[in-house]
């Protein structure tokens, strides 16, 4: 006998429904990651006035498949000074972090008795930060357990970068929470029926997006894997599919940050047309934010490490705090 589980605070779903939804969400995101990888390489080629992938398959469309085949065919290797167990599980932690956060991304409201999301927890934002922070342990363990000084330095940079930008990211979302009056991502989307929060919370949007670049170790905040300084940072001693796992987790994190951005500031699934278009609108908004990630990578150089730390502590955190104070005053007065 199937026991119903609470999927929301307002209605009950059967266990098999939640399992099916989880599989569908994972398969969709898993299918999108190679598309994002191909799109990035194509767009970077256009931005930099060179050819992107154009040899494997029609218009280079099978290049991600060729990359996976190359990584799978590589011989497994572990440094002599590595810590075996931690060395093996570190990439898995990074992937696990991104997969767990996918569960709370809402792709639509309740339709036909089924919520178009994995789960709707009353503490959705706290859930995002709790499980999103697990990715840090994947990088830290990978760098330390590799037994390489370059890997360890990259892991330490990850720790310092996380402390600098995680606080600013959390503060930037508090303005949205104050306006919506809820931590649930579904409730926050519904609260944007009249106006998307990117307009009243534009400062918070910019802070969150900037912190998102640091969270995903993307240019201009890719200091943990700065190849000119640290060979490849925390992933220096990884090869084959272990390296591919880190690579895969990075792109999943981009989609997660894009999904949270679309949910918190761009109205989530809301858009013109019938309700069956809700997931399409959500994916389209995630695509726009992901395109911005690629655009910035082709535009900006890498920050120096002291510039990165100063920008996080001296600019983003004070600005995010000021944004919360102004928002709180306006919410109370209005």
C-alpha positions, 0 to 999 in steps of 0.5 A: 500500500502506497503511503501519501507524503506531504509534498506541500503544506496545502495538499497531499501527493502519493509517493509514486507521483513524487518519485516520477516527478523527481525522475522527470526533473532530473532527466530534463536537466540532465538533457539540458546540460549538454545543450548548454555546453554546446551553446556555450562553445558555439557562442564563445566562438561567435563572441571571439570571432572564431569557429565553435564546434563544427566537425562532429555531427551536423553543425557540431551538435554531437561534440558533447557526446564526443567529449563524454566518450573521450572522458569515459575512455581515459584510464583511471588514475589516483595520485600516490599521496591521495586519500582514496575514499575522500578523493573518490567521493568529492566529485559526487558531493558536487553533483549531489548538491546541485541535484538536491536543489533541483527538487525545489525549483517550481516549473508551474503551479498545481495542475490536475492535482499535481504540483509542477515541482519536486517539493514545496517546502515552507523554508525553500530559500533555507533549503537552497542555501543548506544543500547548495553549501554541500558543493563547497565540501566537494571542492574542499575535499577534492583539493585536500584529498588529492595530495597536491599543493596546487589542488589544496590552494584551489580548495582554500580559495574556494573556502574564502570565496564561499565565505565572501559571497554566500553572505551577500547572496543570502542578504540579497534574497532577504528583500524578496522574502520581505516583499513576498512574506514567505520563504516558499519558492512557490509562494514567492512566484505567486506573489509576483502576479502584479509585478516581477521583483526584478523591478523593485529589487533590482539592486538585490537582483544584481547582487544575487547574480554577481554572487551567483558567478562566484558561487559557480566559480565562473568568470570573472570569479573563477579563482579556485581553478585559475589555470594561470596560477594553480594549473587547474586548482582543486581539479588538477589531479582529476582526470577522466570522468572524475574530472567530467563529474566536476565539469558536469556539476559546474554546469548544473550549478549554473542551471540551478542559479539560473532557476533561482534567479528566474523564480525570485526575480523574473516571475518564475513560470508566469507568462502569457498563454495557457497554463501548460506553457508554464514549464516552457516559460520557466525554462526560457527564463533560465535560458536567458540567465544562462546566456548571460553567464556565457556572455560575461565569460566572453567579456570580462577578465579574471579578477585578482584575488585581492580584488575579489575579496575586497569586492565581496566584503567592502561593496556587495555585503554593505550594499545588500544590507542597505537594500534590506533596510530600505526594503523593510522600511518601504514594506512597513510604511506601504 
